[in-house]
Amino acid sequence: AGSKLREVFDKINNLLSGKPVQTEGQTVSVTQHPQGPEFVCYKLAEKFVVRKSLLWGEVSFHHDSAFPIAVVLSGIWELHPRVGDIFLAHLHRKCPYSVPFYPARKEGTSMEEYQRMLGYEVHDSKVEEQDHFLKRMSGMIRLYAAIIQLRWPYGNKQGAHPHGLSYGWRWLAQMLNLEPLADVTAMLLLDFLEVCGNALMKQYGIQFWKIMFFIQKSYIPRIEAVTSSGQMGCLSRLKNFVQKCLQAEEIPLPKGILTPSFWRT
């Protein structure tokens, strides 16, 4: 509910602003320790990208939840820029594709360390399963794509979005300048376009449609060239999505987008 989301936002904002906050029967304040504000900014930003966090689980398994989480983070980012800076640092470290960047393996780098650079979680030399890895990357890209288009509706709209759609446009352009990877590239493009394609279409108009046409005619064949027969699922969904959008000359609104009526609940 919108009212519940406001309660969550106000509590986080009050904590970061140095006001006393009630939690689990205790009153806490970041002013109680000289490093309190920096510590709280770090831990809050970390919660949005760490696998054990409930937030990560929500976005990875329930795509609609990207929007309420993103609108809170966007509003907090606007009022407390340090949180946004640290969030981006955590996000880029855990998901290099959010830069976007495909790390190359350098001489002397162990396979285990290289897998970590690619975003895989490695524990006791055991690498997480591919489907778990893809779900985590998907969740992070969806959250990022939601953040760049959303603003906290009760904030000050005078200034610019702290990390708005221009960053999404740059992400998409840079992504299409990279050589595609099997599995990962098709999934990330589909996630990104499903979540913020409609917003990019409205913002960039004909330039956006040129990008979509390029994806269909030039980039999807390059993804196909590196994709095996057992990895075609996401690529097929990407092809269908792009084809339908070009035929309709419209990008559908993402599922779960927050409408004005949401804030009256």
Phi, psi and chi 1 to 4 in degrees:
 res  aa     phi    psi   chi1   chi2   chi3   chi4
   1 ALA       -  149.0      -      -      -      -
   2 GLY   -61.5  -37.8      -      -      -      -
   3 SER   -65.7  -37.4   56.8      -      -      -
   4 LYS   -66.6  -39.5 -178.1   63.7  177.4  176.3
   5 LEU   -64.2  -37.0 -146.2   56.2      -      -
   6 ARG   -64.0  -38.8  -71.1 -169.1   71.0  174.5
   7 GLU   -61.7  -44.5  -72.9  178.9   23.6      -
   8 VAL   -62.4  -46.7  171.4      -      -      -
   9 PHE   -60.4  -47.9  178.8   89.1      -      -
  10 ASP   -61.5  -38.9  -70.9  -18.0      -      -
  11 LYS   -65.4  -44.7 -165.9  168.6 -173.0  177.2
  12 ILE   -65.7  -43.7  -65.0  172.7      -      -
  13 ASN   -63.0  -43.3 -177.9   40.1      -      -
  14 ASN   -61.9  -41.7  -72.6  -21.9      -      -
  15 LEU   -61.7  -48.2  178.9   66.1      -      -
  16 LEU   -67.8  -24.8  -68.3  168.0      -      -
  17 SER   -83.5   -2.8  -59.7      -      -      -
  18 GLY    90.6    6.9      -      -      -      -
  19 LYS   -83.1  149.6  -63.0  177.1 -178.3  178.2
  20 PRO   -64.1  136.9  -18.2   30.7      -      -
  21 VAL  -128.1  135.9  171.6      -      -      -
  22 GLN   -87.1  128.2  -71.3  -76.3  -25.3      -
  23 THR  -152.0  128.8  179.0      -      -      -
  24 GLU    50.8   42.9  -63.2 -177.5   -1.7      -
  25 GLY    77.9    6.9      -      -      -      -
  26 GLN  -123.9  155.6  -62.8 -178.2   24.2      -
  27 THR  -103.6  123.6  -59.4      -      -      -
  28 VAL  -123.6  153.5  -64.0      -      -      -
  29 SER  -149.3  139.6  170.6      -      -      -
  30 VAL   -68.3  -15.7  -63.8      -      -      -
  31 THR   -78.1   -4.0   61.3      -      -      -
  32 GLN   -74.0  -11.5  -68.4  172.1  -40.2      -
  33 HIS  -144.4  140.6 -168.1  -80.3      -      -
  34 PRO   -59.0  -31.3    9.4  -21.4      -      -
  35 GLN   -95.4    9.6 -100.6  101.5   48.6      -
  36 GLY   -56.3  -51.0      -      -      -      -
  37 PRO   -59.8  -43.1  -25.6   34.8      -      -
  38 GLU   -67.4  -40.5 -174.1   71.6    5.8      -
  39 PHE   -62.1  -45.3  175.4   79.8      -      -
  40 VAL   -67.0  -40.2  170.3      -      -      -
  41 CYS   -58.6  -44.3  -75.5      -      -      -
  42 TYR   -64.1  -49.3 -177.1   91.4      -      -
  43 LYS   -68.5  -36.9  -64.4  -56.0  -69.6 -175.6
  44 LEU   -63.5  -49.1  174.9   65.0      -      -
  45 ALA   -60.8  -38.5      -      -      -      -
  46 GLU   -62.8  -35.6 -176.3 -176.4   49.6      -
  47 LYS   -59.4  -25.5  -73.5  -69.0 -178.0 -175.3
  48 PHE   -78.3  -15.3  -73.4   94.5      -      -
  49 VAL  -127.9   -9.5  -65.9      -      -      -
  50 VAL   -78.8  136.9  171.6      -      -      -
  51 ARG   -58.3  -39.8  177.7  173.2 -179.6  170.1
  52 LYS   -73.5  -10.8  -66.3  178.9 -178.2  177.5
  53 SER   -69.7  141.7  166.1      -      -      -
  54 LEU   -61.9  -31.0  -70.8  174.8      -      -
  55 LEU   -63.4  -43.7  -63.9  177.7      -      -
  56 TRP   -60.6  -45.2  169.8   82.4      -      -
  57 GLY   -60.4  -38.6      -      -      -      -
  58 GLU   -61.4  -52.6  -82.3  -63.9  -52.0      -
  59 VAL   -69.6  -36.7  179.4      -      -      -
  60 SER   -68.1  -36.9  -64.1      -      -      -
  61 PHE  -105.4  -19.1  -67.8   99.5      -      -
  62 HIS  -130.7   91.2  -53.4  -75.0      -      -
  63 HIS   -57.7  -31.6  -70.9  164.6      -      -
  64 ASP   -60.8  -28.0  -64.6    5.5      -      -
  65 SER   -71.3   -8.9   66.0      -      -      -
  66 ALA   -59.3  -34.3      -      -      -      -
  67 PHE   -73.9  -49.6  -67.0   98.8      -      -
  68 PRO   -63.0  -36.8   15.4  -27.4      -      -
  69 ILE   -67.4  -43.2  -66.2  171.2      -      -
  70 ALA   -66.2  -38.7      -      -      -      -
  71 VAL   -68.4  -33.7   77.6      -      -      -
  72 VAL   -67.4  -47.4  169.1      -      -      -
  73 LEU   -63.0  -39.4  179.0   54.3      -      -
  74 SER   -60.9  -43.6  175.9      -      -      -
  75 GLY   -67.3  -40.5      -      -      -      -
  76 ILE   -65.8  -40.8  -67.5  -62.7      -      -
  77 TRP   -57.8  -41.6 -167.3  -26.1      -      -
  78 GLU   -64.6  -39.8 -166.3  165.7  -17.5      -
  79 LEU   -86.0  -27.8  -66.3  173.9      -      -
  80 HIS  -132.9   78.9  -52.6  -83.9      -      -
  81 PRO   -55.0  -27.8  -24.4   34.1      -      -
  82 ARG   -60.3  -37.4 -175.5   67.4  175.1  143.9
  83 VAL   -61.6  -42.3  173.9      -      -      -
  84 GLY   -64.8  -42.3      -      -      -      -
  85 ASP   -60.8  -44.2  -68.0  -18.7      -      -
  86 ILE   -71.4  -36.6  -59.9  172.9      -      -
  87 PHE   -58.1  -47.2  164.0   74.9      -      -
  88 LEU   -61.1  -39.1  -82.1 -179.6      -      -
  89 ALA   -62.2  -45.7      -      -      -      -
  90 HIS   -62.2  -45.0  -78.2  -57.5      -      -
  91 LEU   -62.6  -46.8 -179.0   68.3      -      -
  92 HIS   -65.0  -32.8  -67.7  -20.1      -      -
  93 ARG   -72.8  -42.8 -176.7  164.7  176.2 -103.8
  94 LYS   -80.0  -27.2  -69.6  -73.5 -175.5 -179.6
  95 CYS  -139.5   84.0  178.0      -      -      -
  96 PRO   -59.2  -19.8   20.6  -31.5      -      -
  97 TYR   -70.6  -13.5  -43.6  103.4      -      -
  98 SER   -78.2   -8.3   63.4      -      -      -
  99 VAL   -70.7  -52.2  174.8      -      -      -
 100 PRO   -89.5  149.9   31.5  -31.7      -      -
 101 PHE  -157.5  130.9  172.2   60.1      -      -
 102 TYR  -107.0  102.4  -61.3  152.3      -      -
 103 PRO   -61.6  138.5  -19.0   31.7      -      -
 104 ALA   -95.3  145.9      -      -      -      -
 105 ARG   -79.3  120.6 -173.6 -179.8  179.4 -175.6
 106 LYS   -90.0  155.9  -63.0  179.2 -178.9  177.8
 107 GLU   -59.7  133.1 -172.5  176.9  -12.0      -
 108 GLY    91.2   -7.2      -      -      -      -
 109 THR   -85.2  125.9  -57.6      -      -      -
 110 SER   -68.6  157.9   68.0      -      -      -
 111 MET   -62.1  -37.9  178.6   53.1   70.9      -
 112 GLU   -62.5  -44.5 -172.9  173.2  -47.6      -
 113 GLU   -68.1  -37.5 -178.0   57.5   30.5      -
 114 TYR   -65.3  -38.9  179.7   55.7      -      -
 115 GLN   -63.2  -37.1  -73.3  166.6  -34.3      -
 116 ARG   -64.6  -39.1  -73.8 -163.6  177.9   97.1
 117 MET   -62.3  -32.2  -70.9  169.3   58.9      -
 118 LEU   -77.4   -8.3  -69.4  172.2      -      -
 119 GLY   107.0   -4.2      -      -      -      -
 120 TYR   -72.9  148.2  -71.0   88.8      -      -
 121 GLU   -92.3  131.0  -67.7 -162.4  -20.6      -
 122 VAL  -124.9  122.2 -175.9      -      -      -
 123 HIS  -129.0  124.5  -60.8  -70.9      -      -
 124 ASP    53.4   44.0  -60.9  -36.2      -      -
 125 SER    65.6   10.5  -60.7      -      -      -
 126 LYS  -105.2  123.1 -174.7  177.1  179.9 -178.6
 127 VAL   -87.5  139.6 -177.5      -      -      -
 128 GLU   -60.5  155.6   71.2  177.6  -47.0      -
 129 GLU   -67.8  151.6  -65.3  178.4    4.1      -
 130 GLN   -59.3  -40.0 -176.3   72.8   -3.4      -
 131 ASP   -67.6  -34.6   62.8  -29.8      -      -
 132 HIS   -65.9  -43.7  -68.8  168.9      -      -
 133 PHE   -59.3  -47.0  164.3   73.9      -      -
 134 LEU   -64.7  -37.9  -68.1  174.1      -      -
 135 LYS   -64.8  -38.9  -77.9  179.3 -179.2  176.4
 136 ARG   -66.0  -46.0  -79.4 -163.0  -51.7  109.5
 137 MET   -63.1  -40.6  -61.5  -58.1  107.8      -
 138 SER   -60.1  -46.2  171.2      -      -      -
 139 GLY   -60.5  -41.7      -      -      -      -
 140 MET   -69.3  -40.7  -69.1 -175.6 -155.6      -
 141 ILE   -67.9  -38.9  -70.7  -61.7      -      -
 142 ARG   -64.4  -41.2  -77.2 -178.2  169.9  -89.5
 143 LEU   -63.2  -45.9  178.3   60.2      -      -
 144 TYR   -60.7  -43.9 -178.7   67.2      -      -
 145 ALA   -65.2  -29.7      -      -      -      -
 146 ALA   -75.7  -40.8      -      -      -      -
 147 ILE   -59.3  -44.6  -71.3  168.0      -      -
 148 ILE   -68.3  -14.1   61.9  177.8      -      -
 149 GLN  -109.9   -6.1   64.0  179.0  -62.5      -
 150 LEU  -109.9  146.6  -67.3  176.4      -      -
 151 ARG  -130.0  147.0  -62.3 -166.4   73.1  173.6
 152 TRP   -64.0  121.3 -177.1 -114.4      -      -
 153 PRO   -67.9  -15.8   24.0  -33.5      -      -
 154 TYR  -104.2   11.4  -55.5  102.1      -      -
 155 GLY   -91.0 -171.6      -      -      -      -
 156 ASN   -87.6  114.6  178.6    9.8      -      -
 157 LYS   -89.4    8.8  -63.3  -61.2 -174.5  -63.9
 158 GLN   -68.7  -44.1  -60.0  -61.1  -41.8      -
 159 GLY   -84.0  173.6      -      -      -      -
 160 ALA   -79.1  158.3      -      -      -      -
 161 HIS   -58.3  135.1 -171.9  -59.8      -      -
 162 PRO   -63.2  -22.3   23.5  -33.8      -      -
 163 HIS  -156.6   72.4 -163.4   82.8      -      -
 164 GLY   -88.1 -160.7      -      -      -      -
 165 LEU   -63.1  -24.5  -84.7  174.6      -      -
 166 SER   -61.1  -31.4   61.5      -      -      -
 167 TYR   -71.0  -33.3  -72.2   90.1      -      -
 168 GLY   -68.0  -39.6      -      -      -      -
 169 TRP   -62.9  -41.6 -177.2 -106.3      -      -
 170 ARG   -65.9  -41.6 -174.6  177.3   71.3  178.3
 171 TRP   -58.9  -46.6 -177.0   92.2      -      -
 172 LEU   -63.7  -43.8 -173.4   57.2      -      -
 173 ALA   -64.1  -42.7      -      -      -      -
 174 GLN   -68.7  -36.4  -69.7  178.6  -24.0      -
 175 MET   -60.2  -41.5 -169.9   74.1  174.5      -
 176 LEU   -77.2   -7.6  -62.7  175.2      -      -
 177 ASN   -92.9   -4.5  -82.3  -38.2      -      -
 178 LEU   -93.9  148.5  -64.9  172.5      -      -
 179 GLU   -69.2  130.4  -73.8  -57.6  -44.6      -
 180 PRO   -69.0  153.5   24.5  -32.6      -      -
 181 LEU  -111.2  144.6  -61.1  178.1      -      -
 182 ALA   -60.8  145.9      -      -      -      -
 183 ASP    72.9  -61.6 -104.0   -0.1      -      -
 184 VAL   -68.8  -50.7  175.0      -      -      -
 185 THR   -62.6  -46.8  -59.9      -      -      -
 186 ALA   -61.8  -42.2      -      -      -      -
 187 MET   -62.9  -47.4  178.1 -164.2   72.4      -
 188 LEU   -64.7  -42.9  -63.6  179.8      -      -
 189 LEU   -62.4  -43.2  -82.6  175.8      -      -
 190 LEU   -64.3  -46.7  179.1   59.5      -      -
 191 ASP   -57.3  -48.0  -74.9  -30.5      -      -
 192 PHE   -63.7  -46.2 -167.0   80.8      -      -
 193 LEU   -69.1  -36.8  -69.5  171.0      -      -
 194 GLU   -63.4  -38.3  -78.5 -175.7  -18.5      -
 195 VAL   -82.8  -45.8  174.3      -      -      -
 196 CYS  -124.8   13.3   74.5      -      -      -
 197 GLY   -60.7  -40.6      -      -      -      -
 198 ASN   -62.9  -43.0  179.7  -88.1      -      -
 199 ALA   -66.3  -40.1      -      -      -      -
 200 LEU   -66.5  -38.7  -71.1  171.5      -      -
 201 MET   -59.6  -46.1  173.6 -167.6   70.4      -
 202 LYS   -67.4  -33.3  -68.6  175.0  179.2  175.1
 203 GLN   -79.5  -40.3  179.3   79.7    5.3      -
 204 TYR  -112.8   -6.8  -66.3   99.6      -      -
 205 GLY    52.7 -123.7      -      -      -      -
 206 ILE   -61.4  -32.2 -171.5   65.8      -      -
 207 GLN   -64.6  -36.6  -62.5  -56.9  -43.1      -
 208 PHE   -65.8  -41.8  174.9   77.5      -      -
 209 TRP   -66.8  -29.5  -71.2  113.5      -      -
 210 LYS   -64.1  -38.8  -72.6  179.3 -179.6  177.7
 211 ILE   -63.8  -45.0  -73.3  -85.4      -      -
 212 MET   -62.3  -40.6  -70.0  -69.6  -75.9      -
 213 PHE   -65.0  -39.0 -171.6   75.0      -      -
 214 PHE   -63.6  -41.6  171.4   80.5      -      -
 215 ILE   -58.9  -45.5  -68.4  172.4      -      -
 216 GLN   -67.0  -47.2 -176.5 -173.8   54.2      -
 217 LYS   -85.3  -31.6  -65.0  -62.4 -177.4 -177.5
 218 SER  -117.2  -41.0  -60.2      -      -      -
 219 TYR   -85.8  -38.9 -156.6   68.7      -      -
 220 ILE   -61.1  -41.8  -76.4  177.6      -      -
 221 PRO   -59.5  -32.8  -27.6   36.2      -      -
 222 ARG   -70.0  -34.5  -74.3  162.3   62.8 -173.8
 223 ILE   -67.4  -42.4  -58.5  175.4      -      -
 224 GLU   -58.7  -35.6  -75.0  178.5  -43.5      -
 225 ALA   -65.4  -24.4      -      -      -      -
 226 VAL  -109.0    8.1  -61.5      -      -      -
 227 THR  -107.1  128.8  -56.7      -      -      -
 228 SER   -81.5  168.1   67.5      -      -      -
 229 SER   -62.4  -27.0   57.1      -      -      -
 230 GLY   -85.8    1.2      -      -      -      -
 231 GLN  -118.6   21.6  -61.0  171.6  -45.5      -
 232 MET   -84.1  -10.8  -74.5  -68.3 -179.5      -
 233 GLY   -55.2  -56.5      -      -      -      -
 234 CYS   -70.2  -35.3 -162.2      -      -      -
 235 LEU   -62.2  -41.8  177.2   56.7      -      -
 236 SER   -62.4  -40.0  -63.2      -      -      -
 237 ARG   -66.4  -39.0  -68.0 -167.0  -65.1  -86.3
 238 LEU   -63.0  -46.1  173.6   64.7      -      -
 239 LYS   -59.3  -44.7  -71.7  174.1   68.7  174.0
 240 ASN   -65.1  -41.5  -69.8  -23.0      -      -
 241 PHE   -62.2  -49.8  178.7   83.4      -      -
 242 VAL   -63.5  -42.9  171.6      -      -      -
 243 GLN   -62.4  -45.0 -177.4  177.0   -8.7      -
 244 LYS   -63.9  -40.5  -74.1 -180.0 -179.7  178.8
 245 CYS   -66.3  -42.0  -68.9      -      -      -
 246 LEU   -66.9  -38.2  -74.7  169.0      -      -
 247 GLN   -66.7  -40.9  -73.0  175.4  -16.2      -
 248 ALA   -84.0  -13.5      -      -      -      -
 249 GLU    53.8   41.2  -62.6 -177.2   -1.9      -
 250 GLU  -157.3  140.7 -178.3   72.0   24.2      -
 251 ILE  -103.9  122.9  -53.6  -70.3      -      -
 252 PRO   -65.4  151.6   22.5  -31.3      -      -
 253 LEU   -61.5  141.6  -79.6  168.8      -      -
 254 PRO   -68.8  146.3   24.0  -32.9      -      -
 255 LYS   -65.0  129.0 -174.4 -179.8  178.0 -176.5
 256 GLY    95.0    1.1      -      -      -      -
 257 ILE   -59.0  143.9 -168.7   73.4      -      -
 258 LEU   -82.6  116.6  -56.8 -179.3      -      -
 259 THR   -91.7  163.8   61.0      -      -      -
 260 PRO   -55.3  -32.9  -29.3   36.3      -      -
 261 SER   -66.2  -26.4   62.0      -      -      -
 262 PHE   -58.7  -38.1  169.9   80.2      -      -
 263 TRP   -76.5   -6.9  -62.0  105.3      -      -
 264 ARG   -95.0    1.2  -64.9 -167.5  -69.6  -89.5
 265 THR   -91.5      -   60.8      -      -      -
